[in-house]
Amino acid sequence: MKTKPLKIFFAVTRTSVYRAVIDGEENVPYLEKIAKRIGDASKVPVGNKIDNGTMLSVGKQLWLFVPEGSGFISPTSTIQREIASVNTNYWGGHTSSVVALCLKEKDARICLEKEYFGRQSQRFAKHTITVLRAIGENHPFCSITDDSEMRLMPKRQWFE
C-alpha cells in the first residue's frame, strides 16, 4: 500500500517555530515562521514566508533550493535532490539551526518554550525521527540531506 507524501511538519529553531509546507496546493514548498520565543531577538518576523525554491532540504537547517538537472536536456539525466551537490546559486532561503522537528504544532510550541537550546534537542529526538521517517527518501518536494556537514542526524539513526 502506497502512503501519501507528508504535507506539513514543524521545525523548531533556537528562537522560533516554522511551519514547513512541503506539498501545498501549488506543489511548491515554503516555510512560514509561526512563533517566536518571548524575549528573544529574531531577524525574521512572525508571519514571514520563505518561498524561493522548488524543493526543501532537511538538515541542520531547512533550505529551499532549486534542484539541478533536467530530463529536458536528456531523457537519461536525473534531477539532483541532494542540496550539497547543487550549485549554491540555486540555494534559496533557510532557517537557523534546527533543534527539533514535530508533526504537531502543539509539540513544536512546547519544545520552543521548554527546551534549552545548545544543540539538537535530545528530549524531542523521537519527534524528529518520526518526521524524518514520514518524509522518507522519495518525497516529491523534500529531501533529507545525508551530507556529513549538513545532516541533522545520520541516516542510520532514523531510517530502518
C-alpha positions in Angstrom: 0.0 0.0 0.0 1.4 3.4 -1.0 1.2 6.2 1.6 0.5 9.8 0.7 3.5 12.1 1.0 3.8 14.2 4.1 2.4 17.7 3.5 3.2 19.7 6.7 5.6 19.5 9.6 7.0 21.9 12.1 10.6 22.9 12.7 11.9 24.4 16.0 15.0 26.5 16.0 16.7 28.2 18.9 14.2 31.2 18.8 11.3 30.2 16.5 8.9 27.7 15.1 8.4 27.3 11.4 5.6 25.6 9.5 7.1 23.7 6.6 4.6 23.1 3.9 6.1 20.7 1.5 3.2 19.6 -0.6 0.9 22.6 -0.9 -1.8 23.5 -3.4 0.8 24.6 -6.0 3.2 21.8 -5.3 5.9 24.3 -4.2 7.3 24.1 -0.7 7.6 27.1 1.6 8.5 27.9 5.2 6.4 30.2 7.4 7.5 31.5 10.8 4.6 31.0 13.1 6.1 31.6 16.6 9.0 33.3 18.3 10.3 32.7 21.8 9.2 35.6 24.1 12.1 37.9 24.8 14.4 36.6 22.1 15.6 38.7 19.2 15.0 37.4 15.7 15.8 38.9 12.3 12.8 37.2 10.7 9.3 38.4 11.9 6.5 36.0 12.7 4.3 35.6 9.6 7.3 35.8 7.2 7.4 33.2 4.4 10.5 31.8 2.8 9.4 30.5 -0.6 12.3 30.8 -3.0 12.9 27.3 -4.1 11.1 24.2 -5.6 12.4 21.7 -3.1 13.1 21.7 0.6 16.2 20.2 2.1 16.0 19.0 5.7 19.2 19.0 7.7 20.9 21.1 10.3 18.9 23.9 8.7 15.9 23.8 6.4 16.9 25.2 3.0 14.8 25.8 0.0 16.6 25.2 -3.3 16.1 24.5 -7.0 17.4 21.0 -7.9 19.8 20.9 -10.8 19.4 18.6 -13.8 16.6 18.0 -16.1 15.0 15.4 -18.3 14.6 18.2 -20.9 18.2 18.0 -21.8 18.5 14.3 -21.9 15.9 11.7 -21.0 18.5 9.8 -19.1 19.6 12.7 -16.9 18.2 13.0 -13.4 17.4 15.8 -11.1 19.8 16.4 -8.2 17.9 16.1 -4.9 20.9 16.3 -2.6 21.4 20.0 -1.8 25.2 19.6 -1.1 25.6 18.6 -4.8 23.6 21.5 -6.1 25.4 24.8 -7.1 24.9 27.3 -4.3 23.5 29.8 -6.9 20.3 27.6 -6.7 20.0 27.7 -2.9 17.3 29.9 -1.6 16.3 31.0 1.9 16.8 29.0 5.1 16.1 28.7 8.8 18.6 29.0 11.5 19.8 25.7 13.2 17.1 23.1 13.7 16.6 21.9 17.2 13.7 19.5 16.6 11.1 18.6 14.0 7.5 17.8 15.0 4.4 16.6 13.2 2.1 18.6 15.5 2.3 22.4 16.1 1.4 21.9 19.7 4.6 19.8 20.3 6.7 22.3 18.4 5.5 25.1 20.6 6.1 23.1 23.8 9.6 22.4 22.6 10.3 26.1 21.9 9.2 27.1 25.4 10.6 24.2 27.4 13.9 23.3 25.9 17.4 24.7 26.5 19.0 25.0 23.1 22.7 24.4 23.0 22.3 21.8 20.2 19.8 19.4 18.8 17.1 18.5 21.4 17.5 15.0 22.8 14.2 15.3 24.6 12.4 15.8 21.2 14.6 13.3 19.2 11.7 10.8 18.8 9.6 13.6 17.3 12.4 14.4 14.9 12.9 10.8 13.9 9.1 10.4 13.3 9.1 13.4 10.9 12.2 12.2 9.0 10.6 8.8 8.6 7.3 10.4 7.4 9.2 12.4 4.8 11.1 9.3 3.7 13.6 9.0 0.9 11.4 9.7 -2.1 9.2 12.7 -1.2 8.4 14.6 -4.4 9.2 18.1 -2.9 11.5 17.4 0.0 14.9 15.7 0.6 16.7 14.8 3.7 20.4 15.6 3.3 22.9 12.9 4.2 25.9 15.2 3.7 28.1 14.8 6.7 28.4 18.6 7.2 24.7 19.4 6.7 22.7 16.5 8.0 20.5 16.7 11.1 21.4 13.2 12.2 23.0 10.2 10.5 20.6 8.2 8.4 21.2 5.0 10.5 19.5 6.8 13.4 16.2 7.4 11.6 15.9 5.1 8.7 15.4 1.4 9.4 
